[in-house]
Amino acid sequence: MTAVVKENKGGKLATEYSLIKVDQDNVIIETVKKAEIGEELIVRLYECYNKRANVVLTCGEKIADVVECNLLEEDEQQVSYADHTVSFCIKPYEIKTLKIRLK
């Protein structure tokens, strides 16, 4: 990713913006990066308090597709999503890797 400073040409921006965030304190987002092959976004996260949790991951951009993948970024299964959110269950100490294609 590259940071670019842009002059204000009017319009309004939200006071807060987050590319990726989760709604559970026991889930840590460890990595957000571009996929090794393709243009998807790889999000790797894990559970750290030995608790099962239903997680809602919120993305700052609209989502086109989400696939759970392994650590080698090979697709495993589809994950349910809405416009900006992904919902899934995470087990105690589980590591999850999601491949997210943005619109």
N, C-alpha and C positions, 0 to 999 in steps of 0.2 A: 504494500500500500504506500501511496505517496501523499504527503500533506501538501495542500495548495492553499495559499491565501488569496481570497477573492474579494474584490470591492463590493460593497453593498449597492445593489441596483434597485432597491425597493423590495417590497414583499416582507413576509414575516417568517421567522424561524422559531421552532419550539425552543423553550428555555433550556430544555434538556434533551439529549439524544444519546441513545445507546445502540450500537450495532447488534450486540447480542447480550441478553440478560436472562437469568432464571429467577423463579419466584420462591425457591427453597434455600434456606441458609446452609443446609447440609450438602448441597451440590455445588461443586467448584468447577468453573470453566477453566480448563487448563490451557487449551490451545485454540486459536482461531487463525486459520491460514488458508491459502489457495490450495486446491487439490493438486497433487503431483501430476495428474493427467486430467485435463479438462479445466473448465472455468468455475467449477463449483466451490463452495466455501466449506472447509472441513472444520467442524467444531468437536473438540474432544473434551469430555467432562467426566467427573467421577463423584461418587458419594463418599463423604468423609466421616460420618458420625455413627456408622453401623445401624442405619435406619432405612427401611424401605420408604419410598416417597413417590407420589404422583407429581410430576414436574411439568410446568408450563415454561417453555423457552420462548422468549419474545425477540423478534428480529426487527430492526429499524427499517428494513426494506420489505416489500411484498415477496412472498415465497412462491415459487413455481413448482417445486418438488422437494421431497425429503426422503432420503434412504439411510437406514442404519447400515454401517459398514464395519469391517474389521480394521485392525491397526494398519493393514497394508492398503486400506482404502478400497477394498473389493466389496461390491454391493452384497448385502445379505437380505434385508427385508424393507418393505415400504413402511413409513411412519405417517400417522395421521397428522394433518396440519390444516390450518385455516389461513387467512390472508397474511397475518404477521406472526402467528403462533404455532408452536409444535408441542403436542402433548404426548407424554410417555411415562412409564413407570420405571424406576431405577431401584435395583436391589442394594442391600448393604455392601459397601466397598466396591461396587461394580463400576467399571470403566465403560463409557459409551462413546462411540464415534459416529457423528451424523454428517452426512454429505448433503448440503443444502444448495439447491439451484435457485437463484434469485430471478425475479422478473425483470 
